[in-house]
């Protein structure tokens, strides 16, 4: 029963699709869906960052800085899986500092739905000369600076820039994964990512 309830929640929150024959699958990767998720994340998560700048405690800020240090070390070591994990820890340390269970719940749902996109490009993140995480270090510095000043507007803008910049990179990588000329002519069409790319 706990497994059934967990699966039901994942379907409800859009992290899994249930087909008419009741089999489950990871949602199909599409550029249009990615754009929707990025827009929603930028709006909700930047709002949470603004609230965090106003409501965080010294302990909250220490946790945020510690997660960012782990992220920077992982980037320096070119350890993409560790960077991904530390990036998530930093972001959610910020969102928890907003002191809003509702915001955290909404953001968790958006991250669950974003999972297939991250999985589909993980190999490219490991192989790229300039990875997404190289730029993430700069964005994280701006976020920390805004939080240190307790500036809600600057914190929201810095967090939003981090998400939007990552979104541009994700979009480029997902388009590159499909070599079809038709896809390049019509980017609104759903993109089916090859199994070997979806399972790094």
LUMVO-362666 format. One record per residue (C-alpha): z, y, x; residue in one letter; residue number from 1. Coordinates in steps of 0.5 Angstrom, whole numbers. Each point is the difference from the previous one (the first is absolute). Layout:
BEGIN
<pt c3="Z" c2="Y" c1="X" residuo="A" num="NUM"/>
...
// end
This chain:
BEGIN
<pt c3="0" c2="0" c1="0" residuo="X" num="1"/>
<pt c3="2" c2="5" c1="6" residuo="X" num="2"/>
<pt c3="-7" c2="-1" c1="3" residuo="X" num="3"/>
<pt c3="-4" c2="1" c1="-7" residuo="X" num="4"/>
<pt c3="4" c2="6" c1="-1" residuo="X" num="5"/>
<pt c3="-2" c2="3" c1="7" residuo="X" num="6"/>
<pt c3="-7" c2="-2" c1="-2" residuo="X" num="7"/>
<pt c3="0" c2="3" c1="-7" residuo="X" num="8"/>
<pt c3="3" c2="7" c1="4" residuo="X" num="9"/>
<pt c3="-6" c2="0" c1="5" residuo="X" num="10"/>
<pt c3="-5" c2="-1" c1="-5" residuo="X" num="11"/>
<pt c3="3" c2="5" c1="-5" residuo="X" num="12"/>
<pt c3="0" c2="5" c1="6" residuo="X" num="13"/>
<pt c3="-7" c2="-1" c1="2" residuo="X" num="14"/>
<pt c3="2" c2="-4" c1="7" residuo="X" num="15"/>
<pt c3="-4" c2="-6" c1="-3" residuo="X" num="16"/>
<pt c3="-5" c2="-2" c1="-5" residuo="X" num="17"/>
<pt c3="0" c2="-5" c1="-5" residuo="X" num="18"/>
<pt c3="-6" c2="-3" c1="-2" residuo="X" num="19"/>
<pt c3="-2" c2="-3" c1="-7" residuo="X" num="20"/>
<pt c3="1" c2="-7" c1="2" residuo="X" num="21"/>
<pt c3="7" c2="3" c1="3" residuo="X" num="22"/>
<pt c3="-1" c2="-1" c1="7" residuo="X" num="23"/>
<pt c3="2" c2="5" c1="5" residuo="X" num="24"/>
<pt c3="-4" c2="5" c1="5" residuo="X" num="25"/>
<pt c3="1" c2="6" c1="4" residuo="X" num="26"/>
<pt c3="-3" c2="6" c1="-3" residuo="X" num="27"/>
<pt c3="-7" c2="1" c1="2" residuo="X" num="28"/>
<pt c3="-1" c2="5" c1="5" residuo="X" num="29"/>
<pt c3="-4" c2="6" c1="-2" residuo="X" num="30"/>
<pt c3="-1" c2="7" c1="2" residuo="X" num="31"/>
<pt c3="1" c2="3" c1="-7" residuo="X" num="32"/>
<pt c3="7" c2="-3" c1="0" residuo="X" num="33"/>
<pt c3="2" c2="2" c1="7" residuo="X" num="34"/>
<pt c3="-1" c2="7" c1="-2" residuo="X" num="35"/>
<pt c3="4" c2="0" c1="-6" residuo="X" num="36"/>
<pt c3="6" c2="-3" c1="4" residuo="X" num="37"/>
<pt c3="-1" c2="5" c1="5" residuo="X" num="38"/>
<pt c3="0" c2="6" c1="-5" residuo="X" num="39"/>
<pt c3="6" c2="-3" c1="-3" residuo="X" num="40"/>
<pt c3="4" c2="-2" c1="6" residuo="X" num="41"/>
<pt c3="-1" c2="7" c1="3" residuo="X" num="42"/>
<pt c3="3" c2="3" c1="-7" residuo="X" num="43"/>
<pt c3="6" c2="-4" c1="-1" residuo="X" num="44"/>
<pt c3="2" c2="-1" c1="8" residuo="X" num="45"/>
<pt c3="-1" c2="7" c1="2" residuo="X" num="46"/>
<pt c3="5" c2="2" c1="-6" residuo="X" num="47"/>
<pt c3="5" c2="-5" c1="2" residuo="X" num="48"/>
<pt c3="-1" c2="3" c1="7" residuo="X" num="49"/>
<pt c3="2" c2="7" c1="-3" residuo="X" num="50"/>
<pt c3="6" c2="-3" c1="-3" residuo="X" num="51"/>
<pt c3="2" c2="-3" c1="6" residuo="X" num="52"/>
<pt c3="0" c2="6" c1="4" residuo="X" num="53"/>
<pt c3="5" c2="3" c1="-5" residuo="X" num="54"/>
<pt c3="4" c2="-6" c1="-1" residuo="X" num="55"/>
<pt c3="1" c2="-4" c1="6" residuo="X" num="56"/>
<pt c3="6" c2="-1" c1="4" residuo="X" num="57"/>
<pt c3="1" c2="0" c1="7" residuo="X" num="58"/>
<pt c3="0" c2="-8" c1="0" residuo="X" num="59"/>
<pt c3="-6" c2="0" c1="-4" residuo="X" num="60"/>
<pt c3="-4" c2="5" c1="5" residuo="X" num="61"/>
<pt c3="3" c2="-5" c1="6" residuo="X" num="62"/>
<pt c3="-3" c2="-6" c1="-3" residuo="X" num="63"/>
<pt c3="-7" c2="4" c1="-1" residuo="X" num="64"/>
<pt c3="0" c2="2" c1="7" residuo="X" num="65"/>
<pt c3="2" c2="-7" c1="2" residuo="X" num="66"/>
<pt c3="-6" c2="-3" c1="-4" residuo="X" num="67"/>
<pt c3="-5" c2="5" c1="3" residuo="X" num="68"/>
<pt c3="3" c2="-2" c1="7" residuo="X" num="69"/>
<pt c3="-2" c2="-7" c1="-1" residuo="X" num="70"/>
<pt c3="-7" c2="2" c1="-3" residuo="X" num="71"/>
<pt c3="-1" c2="4" c1="7" residuo="X" num="72"/>
<pt c3="2" c2="-6" c1="4" residuo="X" num="73"/>
<pt c3="-5" c2="-5" c1="-4" residuo="X" num="74"/>
<pt c3="-6" c2="5" c1="1" residuo="X" num="75"/>
<pt c3="2" c2="1" c1="7" residuo="X" num="76"/>
<pt c3="0" c2="-8" c1="1" residuo="X" num="77"/>
<pt c3="-7" c2="0" c1="-4" residuo="X" num="78"/>
<pt c3="4" c2="-5" c1="-5" residuo="X" num="79"/>
<pt c3="-3" c2="1" c1="-7" residuo="X" num="80"/>
<pt c3="4" c2="-5" c1="-4" residuo="X" num="81"/>
<pt c3="7" c2="4" c1="3" residuo="X" num="82"/>
<pt c3="-3" c2="6" c1="-1" residuo="X" num="83"/>
<pt c3="-2" c2="-1" c1="-7" residuo="X" num="84"/>
<pt c3="7" c2="-3" c1="-2" residuo="X" num="85"/>
<pt c3="3" c2="6" c1="4" residuo="X" num="86"/>
<pt c3="-4" c2="5" c1="-4" residuo="X" num="87"/>
<pt c3="2" c2="-3" c1="-7" residuo="X" num="88"/>
<pt c3="7" c2="0" c1="2" residuo="X" num="89"/>
<pt c3="0" c2="8" c1="2" residuo="X" num="90"/>
<pt c3="-4" c2="1" c1="-6" residuo="X" num="91"/>
<pt c3="5" c2="-3" c1="-5" residuo="X" num="92"/>
<pt c3="6" c2="3" c1="4" residuo="X" num="93"/>
<pt c3="-3" c2="7" c1="-2" residuo="X" num="94"/>
<pt c3="-1" c2="-3" c1="-7" residuo="X" num="95"/>
<pt c3="7" c2="-2" c1="-1" residuo="X" num="96"/>
<pt c3="3" c2="6" c1="3" residuo="X" num="97"/>
<pt c3="-3" c2="4" c1="-6" residuo="X" num="98"/>
<pt c3="6" c2="-4" c1="-4" residuo="X" num="99"/>
<pt c3="-5" c2="-2" c1="-6" residuo="X" num="100"/>
<pt c3="0" c2="-7" c1="-2" residuo="X" num="101"/>
<pt c3="-6" c2="2" c1="-5" residuo="X" num="102"/>
<pt c3="-4" c2="3" c1="6" residuo="X" num="103"/>
<pt c3="1" c2="-6" c1="5" residuo="X" num="104"/>
<pt c3="-2" c2="-5" c1="-6" residuo="X" num="105"/>
<pt c3="-6" c2="3" c1="-1" residuo="X" num="106"/>
<pt c3="-2" c2="1" c1="7" residuo="X" num="107"/>
<pt c3="2" c2="-8" c1="1" residuo="X" num="108"/>
<pt c3="-5" c2="-1" c1="-5" residuo="X" num="109"/>
<pt c3="-6" c2="4" c1="3" residuo="X" num="110"/>
<pt c3="1" c2="-3" c1="7" residuo="X" num="111"/>
<pt c3="0" c2="-7" c1="-3" residuo="X" num="112"/>
<pt c3="-7" c2="1" c1="-3" residuo="X" num="113"/>
<pt c3="-2" c2="3" c1="7" residuo="X" num="114"/>
<pt c3="1" c2="-6" c1="3" residuo="X" num="115"/>
<pt c3="-6" c2="-4" c1="0" residuo="X" num="116"/>
<pt c3="-4" c2="6" c1="3" residuo="X" num="117"/>
<pt c3="5" c2="0" c1="6" residuo="X" num="118"/>
<pt c3="-1" c2="-7" c1="1" residuo="X" num="119"/>
<pt c3="-8" c2="0" c1="-1" residuo="X" num="120"/>
<pt c3="0" c2="5" c1="6" residuo="X" num="121"/>
<pt c3="6" c2="-2" c1="5" residuo="X" num="122"/>
<pt c3="-5" c2="-3" c1="5" residuo="X" num="123"/>
<pt c3="-4" c2="6" c1="0" residuo="X" num="124"/>
<pt c3="7" c2="4" c1="2" residuo="X" num="125"/>
<pt c3="1" c2="-5" c1="5" residuo="X" num="126"/>
<pt c3="-7" c2="1" c1="3" residuo="X" num="127"/>
<pt c3="-1" c2="7" c1="-1" residuo="X" num="128"/>
<pt c3="0" c2="5" c1="7" residuo="X" num="129"/>
<pt c3="4" c2="5" c1="-4" residuo="X" num="130"/>
<pt c3="4" c2="-3" c1="-6" residuo="X" num="131"/>
<pt c3="2" c2="3" c1="-6" residuo="X" num="132"/>
<pt c3="7" c2="0" c1="3" residuo="X" num="133"/>
<pt c3="-2" c2="4" c1="6" residuo="X" num="134"/>
<pt c3="-1" c2="6" c1="-5" residuo="X" num="135"/>
<pt c3="6" c2="-2" c1="-4" residuo="X" num="136"/>
<pt c3="5" c2="2" c1="6" residuo="X" num="137"/>
<pt c3="-2" c2="7" c1="-1" residuo="X" num="138"/>
<pt c3="1" c2="0" c1="-8" residuo="X" num="139"/>
<pt c3="7" c2="-3" c1="1" residuo="X" num="140"/>
<pt c3="2" c2="5" c1="5" residuo="X" num="141"/>
<pt c3="-2" c2="5" c1="-5" residuo="X" num="142"/>
<pt c3="4" c2="-3" c1="-6" residuo="X" num="143"/>
<pt c3="6" c2="-1" c1="5" residuo="X" num="144"/>
<pt c3="-1" c2="8" c1="2" residuo="X" num="145"/>
<pt c3="0" c2="2" c1="-8" residuo="X" num="146"/>
<pt c3="6" c2="-5" c1="-1" residuo="X" num="147"/>
<pt c3="4" c2="3" c1="5" residuo="X" num="148"/>
<pt c3="-1" c2="7" c1="-2" residuo="X" num="149"/>
<pt c3="1" c2="-2" c1="-7" residuo="X" num="150"/>
<pt c3="-6" c2="3" c1="-3" residuo="X" num="151"/>
<pt c3="-2" c2="-4" c1="-6" residuo="X" num="152"/>
<pt c3="-7" c2="3" c1="0" residuo="X" num="153"/>
<pt c3="-2" c2="-1" c1="7" residuo="X" num="154"/>
<pt c3="3" c2="-7" c1="-1" residuo="X" num="155"/>
<pt c3="-5" c2="-2" c1="-6" residuo="X" num="156"/>
<pt c3="-6" c2="3" c1="4" residuo="X" num="157"/>
<pt c3="1" c2="-4" c1="6" residuo="X" num="158"/>
<pt c3="2" c2="-6" c1="-4" residuo="X" num="159"/>
<pt c3="-7" c2="1" c1="-4" residuo="X" num="160"/>
<pt c3="-4" c2="1" c1="6" residuo="X" num="161"/>
<pt c3="3" c2="-7" c1="3" residuo="X" num="162"/>
<pt c3="-3" c2="-3" c1="-6" residuo="X" num="163"/>
<pt c3="-6" c2="3" c1="-1" residuo="X" num="164"/>
<pt c3="-2" c2="-1" c1="7" residuo="X" num="165"/>
<pt c3="2" c2="-7" c1="0" residuo="X" num="166"/>
<pt c3="-4" c2="-1" c1="-7" residuo="X" num="167"/>
<pt c3="-7" c2="3" c1="4" residuo="X" num="168"/>
<pt c3="1" c2="-5" c1="5" residuo="X" num="169"/>
<pt c3="1" c2="-6" c1="-5" residuo="X" num="170"/>
<pt c3="-6" c2="2" c1="-4" residuo="X" num="171"/>
<pt c3="-4" c2="0" c1="7" residuo="X" num="172"/>
<pt c3="2" c2="-6" c1="2" residuo="X" num="173"/>
<pt c3="-1" c2="-4" c1="-7" residuo="X" num="174"/>
<pt c3="-7" c2="3" c1="-1" residuo="X" num="175"/>
<pt c3="-1" c2="-3" c1="7" residuo="X" num="176"/>
<pt c3="2" c2="-7" c1="-1" residuo="X" num="177"/>
<pt c3="-6" c2="-1" c1="-5" residuo="X" num="178"/>
<pt c3="-6" c2="1" c1="4" residuo="X" num="179"/>
<pt c3="-4" c2="0" c1="-7" residuo="X" num="180"/>
<pt c3="-5" c2="6" c1="0" residuo="X" num="181"/>
<pt c3="1" c2="0" c1="-8" residuo="X" num="182"/>
<pt c3="7" c2="2" c1="1" residuo="X" num="183"/>
<pt c3="-1" c2="6" c1="5" residuo="X" num="184"/>
<pt c3="-5" c2="2" c1="-6" residuo="X" num="185"/>
<pt c3="5" c2="0" c1="-5" residuo="X" num="186"/>
<pt c3="7" c2="0" c1="2" residuo="X" num="187"/>
<pt c3="3" c2="0" c1="-7" residuo="X" num="188"/>
<pt c3="-2" c2="-8" c1="0" residuo="X" num="189"/>
<pt c3="6" c2="-5" c1="1" residuo="X" num="190"/>
<pt c3="0" c2="-2" c1="7" residuo="X" num="191"/>
<pt c3="2" c2="-8" c1="1" residuo="X" num="192"/>
<pt c3="3" c2="-1" c1="7" residuo="X" num="193"/>
<pt c3="-2" c2="-6" c1="4" residuo="X" num="194"/>
<pt c3="6" c2="-5" c1="0" residuo="X" num="195"/>
<pt c3="0" c2="0" c1="8" residuo="X" num="196"/>
<pt c3="2" c2="8" c1="-1" residuo="X" num="197"/>
<pt c3="4" c2="-1" c1="-5" residuo="X" num="198"/>
<pt c3="5" c2="-5" c1="3" residuo="X" num="199"/>
<pt c3="1" c2="3" c1="7" residuo="X" num="200"/>
// end
